[in-house]
Amino acid sequence: MGEAPVRVLLVEDGDDDYVLTRELFAEFPRGAYTLDRVADYESAIKTFSECHHDLYLIDYRLGKKNGLDLIAEARRLECHTPVIILTGQREREIDLQAMQAGAVDYLVKDQLAADTLERSMRYAMQRARLEEVIHKANQQLEERVKERTAELARVNETLQSEIAERKRAEEALREADRLKDEFVAMLAHELHNPLAPLSAALQLFELGSNSPEQNKELRVMMSRQVEQLVRLIDDLLDVSRISRGKLNLRRESFHLSEVIDTALDVSRPMIDSAQHRLELELPDQPLAINGDKVRISQIISNLLINAAKYTPPNGRIELHIRREAAHAVIRVSDNGVGIPPEMLTKVFELFTQVDSSHTRTHGGLGIGLTLVKTLVEMHEGSIVAKSQGEGFGSEFIVRLPLAQTSVPIKPIETAPPVVPLRSIPANRILIVDDNESAGYLLGRLLQKLGQHVHTVSSATAALEVVSSLKPDILISDIAMPGMSGYELASEIRARGESPQPTLIALTGYGRESDRQQAREAGFDHHLTKPVDLQALEQLLIKLNGTAADQAP
């Protein structure tokens, strides 16, 4: 089979020129070309919209319009068939205009011959085919570029996602390390705090010469500090058991009121010591729970103790318990310091504290709420924390599934209380410690060593009396609410009053970085709680430059 003929459309309003063109086509090889004609501008536009021909021969003059206008219409109709302009004029300007409009060639009618016309048409067709090849090649190239660009974008997106995930993982590891280091330091501090007065009280007992009332006071203080130690160690053991999957529940059916009494017994001392008002709203009918009585009591007491810790003195704490469908709902709310919005999702995380600075007002390891959440979930329950922000109090809501059975109530007993210290060549010593028991006991020890002691419970109070008291030695705790021991030392050094007291840091923070920070703040010496009586005595001898005899 031969090639299909080239379909040519002649746009010519002159009949004579049409006849001339048809005669020229008759000289072409048979079957190589077909010739159609339209005689006016409008008919040409209609034909262009169909775009069925392979080549257009367009007369330059078409009534009020011209061939150049027709080329523009063809392109507007997305018809890109090659065009040859035919004209009776021999003007180079029209020739250039035709080329610029998109014509492939420009032929003068009175010079037209069959071979000239055919050669021009063959050139136009070859050029059109070449342009089509180039156009397709460009399209394919563009497609490949798009595909490759999309592929690179996907690879880049995956890479960016992996980088972001790696960064998040690294940040999580750094945060875990930071929390671990912070927790270890906090643990040392929290354990040293009760150990310091315990050690001091024991040394006072050894020194003897205490009145019965003083001995009773020492025993009461030791009892409180032992209770604090037991609570810290119990929390640590529970965390350890949970992390190793060794914490088991001793399930039984019981009335929730039984553990409420126990929880209140455990938390009441802390609530009362801060003079909080505790409001209770308890259900009329019994609420039966299937679970571990000790752990349910621990959940409630931990939440009440947490509320007491984070509510300023004379605050309000509410415990509401009611039945909602098949659940017992326990709400513990307070009008305390509140929780910043960014911490609401983190308060249940291990070792997390809203304030972990040296000026934090509240003790603890940051594991109490973690234990609560874990114990609640082990009982198939849920817990959420709510707060409008700092200064607006907080609320913890626990939901526990109800059981179908009940058991008699059995209350629980309360725990005990805390402790104090001994003396040398007389110095005026100012003790600064927000733990009043620790400050009192340290003062007692120093008095046994022959010192004149004045005790205050905050850095602010120390600054108020330091100028008038003019102490020879100032012994300060570091982690205190409002103003830390570091800030106190810096302020005293900045005042430049003469003579300057010897500053001794006495704290549960005992890392080398803590000692360095103490030196930078202006402290002369750094002692770690619990301080040994002999070490304290030797330091006083050293500070006085005296070889004093040791007290019996």
Order of alpha helices (4+ residues) and beta strands (2+ residues): beta-alpha-beta-alpha-beta-beta-beta-alpha-beta-alpha-beta-alpha-alpha-beta-alpha-beta-beta-alpha-beta-beta-alpha-beta-beta-beta-alpha-beta-alpha-beta-alpha-beta-alpha-beta-alpha
